[in-house]
């Protein structure tokens, strides 16, 4: 093996080697590089077939992918576009500097857009389609920190006023303001995608492009030339979400997806790969994942240098310099560049002998050259069968000079001194007086100027202005509750889980003639765990290429069916990817002008806990749909143990303002919540989404009680079962399957202790608290008006005695209501780590079974003087309660 390795390194026959190289050169000269590539691919196949070990090459030379002779002329007016870009640069810079000049510490970012300006402007002027005929246009994920540049362009277009720019990061001053970053919640007519939580943009863009194909293959939208563009930072690629789903894009052949990675070689505090070369690293990763990679490394002023580099010494030198040293070269000036970049050999020194230091300093990187960028974009949009990533070499803080161009501090740059502002004005030829420049005044040419006319004409030809977000009138009418009559009538004594009850509701909705095709079930690979296999045959699992194999269970009734028009998105083992699909579907009403109703069913532990940032972004994006936490609760999933037992997702869901959280026990409760959710989100157009817990414990599903009002279920509490006889002295609250434990506790109290109690189903502590807080705020702000009463107080009016609330979640969930229950509340919950055991032992351990509920009621009555305290010791023993047991939260 060592001998073979040595033979591969040492040239044993230089004459033969030179003949092969000469033959290759001749083929390239006579037949072109494409022919040479074809022959090399065939030779590679033959060599490997014969056992030759060939190195895997995932990197190309450190030069532009598109050769100079292949480039097309730039189609636009270069001088005019540079002029417009300079004005945008100025206003973007002035926006941040102006705010920090008059509101110290308000923040903002200058440098990201400074490096990104050319990449965006070439797109705005020649590629970004607002419409394709009558259909919506491209979807663009903007690099979050570059928002000032996007605002500055909209200002020149007349879509934003000077007052908007003056109120950048001032949203609460009674005047038009601009949010710090892309936030659809804050600017619903402008932004579509929240991207500044880095890593979420690339992940969501991949699944957005896939969802576009899903919609097209299901014939829900027409096929167009729409593209999904994502502008990303090279440092952002360190986030696991950024690169976690690259192979999905290539596997699905998403040629509607284009990543543009702004490779300015810097993160927030310094170099991305100071000791390496991030562009080469990213190229290898993306090429290895099956992407088309286009490197835009060097501007046109490098073309002659590289053409004269016949021996490849310049290419070699550019490749061997690590990023940290390269960054230093372009902050130290031309003389330093001559010495450190070109001074390592006589051949390199001769190459730039006729260049002045100023010329060396002004050599452009490819990402700042419109011609290079244009040709890369054109190649990207014309690529078929695979996604494209463009690695664009830029300088962070480009144009800021000594104020921050290429320097480690540039990301934190918020202010420029007067000298730096004057330099910026001079460099980009901004026609404003010096005094106005020092005050960071904004500038927009007259409406009839050639610059403004050019901008409007380019956008007219591309279908309109971007970014913009619009929502058409809803076309969805929620089906009447009667549609789910089967679920309202219960299971007829048959034991089923609330998960199975939900699947039946989902099936009925998917069969509905009006909204069925709009339902999007999303599952991260455990559809069988949730009992959803019945949907496979009926509706199919989406597969962009159809089913290319015969499944082994094809003869079975519930076989695994994939199809090109399949309705179910079974995503594999990825909660993050599934959440990205949920986001694409839940915002389709705006991005595709087509309303879709997603249901994302997943292990509840791995929702809010694992992908909470994506869920928060979903709320920001005004997403709509249903998150369904299957296998919910700390004690319901028998045997699974600590990692898979969820006792806190309802606490986490309460933090998202637009999320309505419900913990239903029975099928009719789920039906009421889902039907009303469709009505509110789609028919009424409310910006909200739902989190519904679903359990895998089987028990009979009762029919909806005749006196149960759906509005009470939706508000969060209703009396499920009154005391059989006697005046109730205790109120028992239950949720999910723990409602059954409350019912058993009601029976224990009546039979063993002759105590009457009422049992309440609490479907949503979160909604009850929100209502109470809203009422409390109104009362505080209207002291002269008659006080309003929270629903929880009204619902319990006339009830007496202590309230024992038991939940399969943390005590913090019921405790939300304590301020309005006048000290009556006793809470039992599943605080602490989970355990591997069955439900009986788990509930005894966490003290939420019927016996502990009954004991808690007796103990509270004893402390209130309504039960003989001397009898408590016997009661504890009778109920099997170990009063000296360690607290489960510490166990």
N, C-alpha and C positions, 0 to 999 in steps of 0.2 A: 504493500500500500504506500509506504514511504517512497519507494522507487517510482511508482506511478505518479505520485504527487510531484516528485522532483522533475519527472519527464514533462509534466504539464507546465512547469515553471521555466525550465531551461530549454532553449531552442536547440534541438539536437541536429537540425538540418536547416540552417539559415537560407541556403539556396532554394530549397523546396518552399520554404515559407514565403520568400520574396516572390516566387512564381505565382503562388496562390493569391497573394495580395495584389499583384499586378493584374491577374485575371479578373479579380473582383473590381478593381479600378476600371478596367476596360468595359466590363458589363455596365457599370454605373454611367460611364461616359457615353456608351453607344445605345443602351436600352433604358437607362434611367434608374433612379433609386428604387422605384416600385418593383421593377423586375429583379433587382438584386435582393430585395427583401423577400420576394417569393422564393427565389432559389435557396436563400439561406434557411428559410422555414422548412423547405423540403429536405435540405441537407441535415438540418437539426433532427427532423423526424427519423431519417435513416440512421443517423449516428446513434440516437438513443435506442432505436430498435436493435442495433448491433452491440449494445452494451457500453457505449462510450458515455463517460460521465461529463455532462456539460454544465457549466455554471449557470445559475439562474440570474438573469439580468433584469432587475426591476427599475434600474435607473438609466436615463439617457444623459448625454453630455450636458454640462452646465451652461447651456445656451438655449435660444428660443426654439421651440418645437417647430414652428412654421418657418421654413427657410425664406430668405429675402426674395429669392426668385419666384416663390409661390405667392407672394403677397399681392393683393389687389390695391389699386389706388384708393385713397380715402374718399368717400362719396360726399362728404360735407365741406362746408367752408371752414377750413382749419383756423383761419385768423378770426372769423366771427365767433366760432365756438370757443376759442381760447379767451376771447374778450368776455363772453358770457360766463365762462367758468371762473374767470378772475373776479367778476362781480359777485358771483355766488360765494367764492372763497372769502371775499371781503366781508360780506354780510354775515356769513357763518361765524367768522372770527369776531366781528363787531358785536354780534349777539351775546356771545359768552363774555367777552371783555367788558362790554357795556354793563351787563348785569353785575359782574363782580366789582366794577368800579363804584357802583352806587348801592350795592347790596352785598357787602363783603361776605364771602363764604358761601354764596348761593350755589356755586359750582357750575358744572358744565364742562364740555370737552372740545378742544380745538383740533387736536392733532390727528384723530382718526379720520375725520373728513378730509383734512389736508392731504392725507395719503390716498384717499379713496376717490377724490374729485374726478379724475380722468376716467376711472372705471365706471363711475355712475353716469357721467355726462355722455360718454359714448353710448351707453345704454339708453338714456333718456332721448337722445337725438336720433338714434337709428335702430333700436331694437325693442324697447319696452312697449308692447302693444296694450293699449287700454281696452281695445275691443277687436274682435275678429268678426267683421260684419255686424250682425245683430247679437253676437255672443260675447260674453265677458272676456276680458283679456288676460294677460300674464299675471302671475302672482309673484310678488317680490318680497323677500325677507331681507329687510335692510339691516346692515350692521348697526346695532343699537346706539353706540356712542357717536355715530355719524349723524344723528338727527338734526343738529344745527344746519348742516348742509342741505338736507332735504327741505327744511323750513325755508332756508334762504332761496332755494329755487322756486318754491311756491310763492314766495314774496315777489320775486321778479315777474312771475306769471300773473300776479294780481290776485291770487287765491288767498293770500294772507296779507294783512295790512301791517304798516309800521308799528301800530299799537300792539299787534300780536308779538312782533319781535321784541319790542320793549318789555313785554311781559312774559318772556321766556322764563320758565320755572316760577312764574307768578300766576297761579291758577285760582287764587282765593282773594283777589283784590277788587272784585266787582267789575273787571274789565276782561276783554278777550285775552286769554293766556295760552301758553304752549307748554305741554308736558315735557318733562326732562328727556324721555326716551319714547320709543313707539309704544303707546298704550291705547288700544281701541276703547277701553272703558272710559278713558278721559277724553279722547278725541274720536268719537264714533263715526264721524264723517270723513276722517282722514286716514288713520292707521288701520291696518287689518291684522297685523301679527306682532305680538309682544316678543321682542327678540333680545332684550338686553340681559336677561338671565342667561348667560352664555352657555352654549351647548344645546339649548332647546331649539334654537332656530334650525340648525342643520338636521337634527332628528325629525322635527316636524315637517321640514321641507321635503325630506325623502318620502315620508308617509303621505304628505299632501299630493305629491306627484303620483304615488301609487293609487291614492283615492280618486284622483282624476281619471286614471285608467279604469278603475272599478266603476265609476259613474258612466264612462263611455261604453264599456263592455256590457253593462246592464241596460244600455240605451236610455239612460236617464238624462244625459246631455249629449249633444252632437259632438262628433270628433272634429277638433280644430287644431290649429298650430300652436295652441297655448303652451307656454313654458312656465316652469317654476324656477325662479332665480333666487339664489341664496348668497348674500354677501357676508362673508365670514372673516374672522381674524385668524392669523396663523397661530397665535397663542391660544385662541379658543379651541383649537383642535386637541388640546390637552384634556378637555372635558370628555369623560367617557361617552356621554350622549352624542358628541359630535361625530364620532367614528364608529359607534356601536352597531349601526345598521347599514354600513356601506354595501355589504354583499346583497342585501335586499334589493337595492337600487339596480345593481348589475344583474342579479338573478331575474328580476322582473323586466329587464331591458327598458329601463325608464329613460328613454331618449328625450323626454319632456323635462328633464331635470338638469339644471346647470348650477354648479357651485362656482363661485368666484372667491378665491381665498386671497385676501389682502395681505401679502407676505411682506410686511415692513420690518420683519425680523425682530420686532419688539413686543413684549407683553406689557403689563401695567407698570412694572418696576424696572425692566431691563430687557436684555436679549432673550428671545425665545429659546434658542439653542446656541448660546454663546460659544460652546465648545464643539459645535457640530454645524450641520447645514440643514435647516428645517425644510427648505424647499425640496431637497433631495429625499429627505425622510418622508415627506408627505407624498411625493411622487411615487415612491416605492409602495407605500401603504395603499394608495388609491389604485395604482396599476395592478398591484397584487389582488385587490378586491374586484378587479374587472372593469374599472372605469377608464374612459378615454381621458388622458391627461395632456393638457396643453400648457406648456411653460412660456410665460411672457417675461423674459429675464432682462433683456437689454434693449434700450431705445435705438432709434435709427442711427444716432450718432456713433454707435458701436459697430455698425454694419461694416464700414471700411476696415476698421481695426481687425475684426474677426475674419474678414475676407483675406486680409494680408497675412493672417496667422497660418501660413501654409504648413508649418510643422506642428501646430497644435500647442505651442508653448503657452499662449495666452489662455486657451481653454484649460490647460492643465493648472495654470496659476490661479485662475478664477475658482477652479474646483477645490484646490487645496487650502484656500484661505477660509478659516472658520468664520461663522457669522459675527462673533464678537469683534474680531479683527476687521471684518468688512465694515461693520458699523463705525468703528473708530476711523477708518480711512475717510469716510464721507462726512466726518465732523471736524477733521483736522485741516482740510484745504488741499489745493492742488499739489503743492510741494510735497506734502506728506504722501499723497497718492502716488506721485512719481517715484518716491523713494521706496515705499513699502509694498505697493502693488506691482509696479513695473520695474523696480530696481533690482530684482533678484537674478537677472541674466542680461548679457549684452543684447541678445535678440529682442527681449522685451523693451529695453531702454531705447533701442533703435526704432521700435514700433511707434513710440510716442515722441520721438525726437522733435518733430515739427509741431507738437501740441504745446501751447502755453499752459501755465499752471491754472489759469482761469478756465481754459477749455477742458482740462482734465477734471476740474471741480464740477463743471456743468454737464458732464456725461450723464445722460438720463438713464434711469432704470425703466424697464419695459412697461411697468404699470402706469407710468406718467407719459407714455407716447400714444396718442390717439390712434395712429395708424396700426401699431402693433396690437393694441387692444381691439380695434375694429376687426382685424383679421382673425383674432382668436375667437371673438364672439360669433363671427360669421361661420367659422368652422364648427363651433359648438352647436349652433342652432341647426346646422345642416347634418350633424352626426345622427346616424340612425342605429338603433339596436343596442345602445348603451348610454348611460349617463356620462356627463362631461364635467371635469373639474379643471378650472383655469387657475394656475398658480402664478399670480401677478406680483412681480418684484417691485416694491415701492419703498419710499422713505417716510417714516412716521413724522408728522409735523412738517411735511414738505412745504417750503415757502416761508417758514417762520424764522429762518436764519439762526442766529445765535440764541434766539429766544427759546429754541426747542427742536430744531430740525435734526432728527436722528439721535437725539440725546435721551439718556435714560429717564430724565425728569419730564419728558414731553407729555406723557399721558396725564400728568397732574397739572399741566399748564392751564391756568384760568385767566391770567392777567398778562398784559404786555406793557412795558413802559413806553413813554412817548417816543423815544428813539426807535424802539422795535416796531411800533405802529407805523411810524413814518417810513421805515425800511419796507414794511409789508406793502404800504400804499405805493411806494415807488416801484417795487419789484413787479407788482401786478397792474400798475398804471391805472390806479383808481382816480377818477377826475373829481376829487373833492378838496376843498381848501385844507391847509395844514391844521388849522385850529379845529375844524370839524373832524378831521382824522384823529387828532389827539383825544377827542371826546368819544371816539368810536361811533361816530354817526353812521347811520345806514344810508345806502345810496341805491336808487332805482332810476334808470334812464326814463325819459318821457315815454308815454304810452305809444307814441307814434315813431319811436326810434327804431333803427334797423335791428338792434339787438332783440328788442321785445318782439318785433314782427317775426324774426327768425325763430325764436322759441315757440311762438304760437303756431307757426306753420309746421314745424317739425312735429309738434304734438298733435296737430290736426291730422297729419298724414298717418300718425300711429294710433288714431282713434280717440284721443282725449288726454286728460291730465292724470298724472299719477304722483303720489299715491292718493287714492280716494276710496271711500267705502260707502256703499249704498245698500239699502235693504228694501226690496220690493214688498208690496202688500202680501200678506199671507194668503196662501191658497189652500191651507189645511183647515178643515173643520173637524174638531175632535169627535170621535164616535161617541154616541150616547152610552151612559153607564150600562144600559140594558144589553149592549153588545157583549159585555162580560158577565151576563146573567149566570152562566155556568159556575163562575167563581163566587158569585154572590150567594149561591145556594148551598155551598159547602161540599164536603166530600162524601156525604152520606154514610158517615161512620168509618170510612176507609182512612187508614193512617197515611198521611203524605207529609212531606216537608214543605216549608214555605218556599224553598227553592223550586221544588217541583210545581207548586201552585203558581209561582211566577212564570215558569216555562210554559205552562198551559195558557196563561194570560198572553204571553208573548206570541205563542202560536196563533191564538185567536186574532191578535192584532195584525200579524203578518198575512193572515188570510182575508183581512178586511179589504173590500174592493177599492175603497177610496185612499187609504193610507198604507196599505200593506206593503207596496213596493218601496215605500220610503223608510221602512224600518231597517236599521243596520245593526244586527247582532254582532258584537265584537267579543272574542274570547281569547285569552292567552293560553291556548293549548289544552285546557282542562274542561272542554265541553262535556265530556262523559262524566266527570266528577260532579258537574252541576245538572246532570240528567238531561242534557240537550241533544243527545244523539238522535232523538226522533226528528230533529230539524234537518239532519244531514240529507236524508233522502228527499224530503219534501221541498227544501229550498236550496240545497247545495252549498258547498264551501267554495268561496271565490278562489279561482286559480287562473292567472292571466293567460296561461297556455292550455287551459283545459286539463283533463285527466289523461296523462300519457301512459297510464298503466292500468291493469285490471286489479282492483283491490282484492286481497285474499278473502274478504268477507262479502264479495259481490253477490253471493247467493242468499245472503241474509237479508231480512226485511229492512233492518236499520244499518245498511252498509255505508261505508265511508265514501261519499260522493263529492268529487271536486268538479267544478265546471267553470267555463269562462264567464258565464253570467250568474254564477253562484251569489247568494245573498249574504251568507255568513262570512265574516272575516275571522278566521282562526289564525292567530298571529304567530304561533310558536311561543316559546318560553321567554316572553318579553313584556313585562307590564308597561315599561316605558314606551315601547313601540305601539302597543295596544292603545295606550293613552294618546299617542300622537294620531292614531287613526280616529279615535274618539273625537279629538280636536278637529280634525279635518271634516268629519261628518257633522259635528255639532256646530260648525261655523259655515257649512255649505250654503245656508240660506242667504248669506252675504257674498261669499266668494264665488259661488256658482249660480246664484239667484235661484237656487233649487233647494227646497226644504227637505232635510233628511232628519230622521229621528233615531239617534244611536242609543243602543243599550249595551253598555260595557259590563260584562259579568266576570268577576275575578275573585280570587282569594282575598278576603277583606283585609288581611294583614298586609297585603302587598299593594294596597291602593294608596290611601293617604300617607301611610308610613313610608312607602318606598318611592313614590313618584309625586309627592306633595307639591313640588315646585311646578310640575306640569299641570296639576289640577288648579293651582293658583293662577297660572297663565291662561288656563281655559276660562276661568272666570273673567280675567282681564279681557280676553278676546270676545266676551259676550257669548260664550258657548252655551248650547242648549242640548239636553239629553239626560239620560239616566245612568248613573254609576250604581252598579248593583254588587254589593259586597257579599258574595256567596261564602258559605261556611263561616258565617259571622259568629261572634261571641267567644268568650274565653272558655266556656265549659261545654259548648255544643258539639265541637268536632272531636269526637272520642279518640283518645290514644295519641294524638298528634304531638302534644307537648309544647314547650315554651315558644318555639319560633313560629308555629302555625296557629296560635290561639290569639284571637284579636279581642282585646278589651278596651281599646282606646280610639278606634277610627271615628267614633261619634264625637269624641272630644276634638280631634283634629278637623273634622268636617265643619265643626261650629265656627272655625276661624275664617272660613271663606264666605264673604258677605252674600254672594249670590247663590250659595248652596243651601237647599232645603233638605234637611236630614230627617229620615223616618226609620223607625224600628218596629215594623208591624209584626203581629203575631199570626194573623190569619189571612186566608186567601182573599176574603172580601175587602179587608183593609188595603191589601196590595192593589187590588183592582180599583178601588176608589182613588188611591194616591196616583196611580199611573194614568188613569183616565183624566183626572183633573190636571195632572202635570202637562199632558199633551194640550189640553185646552188653554192653560195659562201661558205656556211657552210659545206655542205655535198659533193657535187661533187668536189669542189676545196679544201676542207679541211681547210677552214679558221676558226680560233678560235674566233668566235664572236657570239653574239645573238642579238635579235631585240626586241624593245619595240614599239608597234603600238597602237596609240590611236583610240578608236572606240566610236562613239556617237549614242545616241538613238533618235536624231531628224530626222524626216522623210522629205525627199525632193526628187525631181526627180534626178536620177543619169544619167548624160550625157554620151554619148559615148565618147570614147577616141578621142580627136581632131586629125585630119589627120596629122597636123604638130607637134604633140607632140612626142618627142623622149623619149623612156623609160629611157635612160641613164640620161636625165635631171631630170626626176622624182626622180631617185635614188640619184642623186647628191644633190638634195634639193630644186630646184626652176626652174620654167619654166613659160613663159608667157601663161596664160590661155585664156585671152580675150583682144585683142587690142582694142583701141578706135575705135568707129564706124566711126567717121569722125574727121578731124582736127588733128593738131599736139599735141600729149599728153604733157601736162605740169605737170602732176602728175602721180606717180606710186603708185598703191595700192597693198599691200601685204595681202593675206588672207590665213588661214590654217583651216583645219577641216570645220565645218559648218559656221565659220565666213568668209570663202571665199564667201559664198552667201551674207553676209552683205556687203562685199567689192564690189560685183557685183551690189548690189542695190545702194551703194554709187556712183559707176561709173555712174549709170543712173541718180541719183539726180544731180550730178555735171554737167552732159551734158544737162539735161532738164531745170534745174532751173538757172544755172549759165554759161551755154555755155562753159564749161571747159572740155576738152578732157583728159581722163586718161586711162592708161593701168592697167589691173588686172593680178597679178601674183599669182600662187599657190605655196606657200612655204611648201613643204612636210617635210623639215627637217632643222631647224635652226642649230641644233647640228652638223649635217654632214657638213653643209656649213662652220661653224666655224672651225671644225677640218681640213677641206681642207685648209682653209685660214691660219691657224696656221702652218700647214705643209709646205705650200709654203713660208710663212714668215721666218720660220726657215731655209729653204734651201737657201733663198736669204741672210740671215744673215751670213751663213757659207760659202757662195760662192760669195763674193763681186766682184770678177773679172769676173764672168759669167753674161750673159744677164739675167735680172730679170724675174722670172716667175710671172704669174698673177693668183690670186685665182679665182676659178670658179665663185664666186658671182660677182666679178668685170667684168669678161668676159661676164657673162649672161646679165648684165645691161649696157654693152657698147652701147653707142648711145642713151640711155634713158635720159630724162631730167626731172628736177623739183624735188620737195621734194618727199620723200618716206614715206607713212603712212602705218605702219605695225600694223594690228589688230589681236589679238589672244584671244582665250578663256583661255589662260594661263597667268601667270605673265609676266609683261613687260620685266623681265630679259631674257625671251626666245628670243624675237627678238633683244633685246639689245646686244646680243652676236655678232651681225654683225656690230655694230656701228663703230669699228675702220677702217672698209674697205669701208664705205659709205660716207666718206668725209663730215660729218656733215649734210647729207641730211635726216637722219632718224627721224621720229616722231613715237613714240610707244604708242599704246593703248593696255591695258591688264587688266586682272581681278584680280589685287592685292587686298587683303583684305579678310575678312571672307565672306562666302556665305550667302545667304538669302533664305527664303522660298517664292517663287513666280513663275510666269511663265517666259518663255524665254524673252518675250517682255520687261517686267519690269526689269528683271535681267540685260539684256544687256543695257538698258537705265541707270540703276544704276551704272554699271561698265564702262559705257561710251565706249562700243565697238560695238554699233549698227551702222547701215548705216548712220544715221543722225550724230552721233558723228564722224564717219570716214570722212564724207564730211566736217563737221565743222573743224576738225583738218587740213584737206587739205587747206581749205580756210584761216584759221588762219595763217598757215605757209606761204602761198603765200602772205598774207597781210604783214607779218613781213619781207618778202623778197622784198617788194615793187612791187609785181605782182598782187595784188588785192587791191582794194580801201578799206583801213582800216576803213573808215567811214561807209562802207556798212556792216561791220562785226556785228554790234549790231543788225541790221535788220535780217541778216543771222542767227545769233544765235536764235533769236526769231522765225524765220520762220522754223527752224529745231527743235524747241522745246528744246533748250539747256539752262539750268539754269546755268549761269556763276558763281553764288554765292553758288552753291550747295557744301556741304561738300565733301572733297576728299573721295572716297569710301574706300581707304586703312585705313582711320581713323574712318570710320562710324561704 
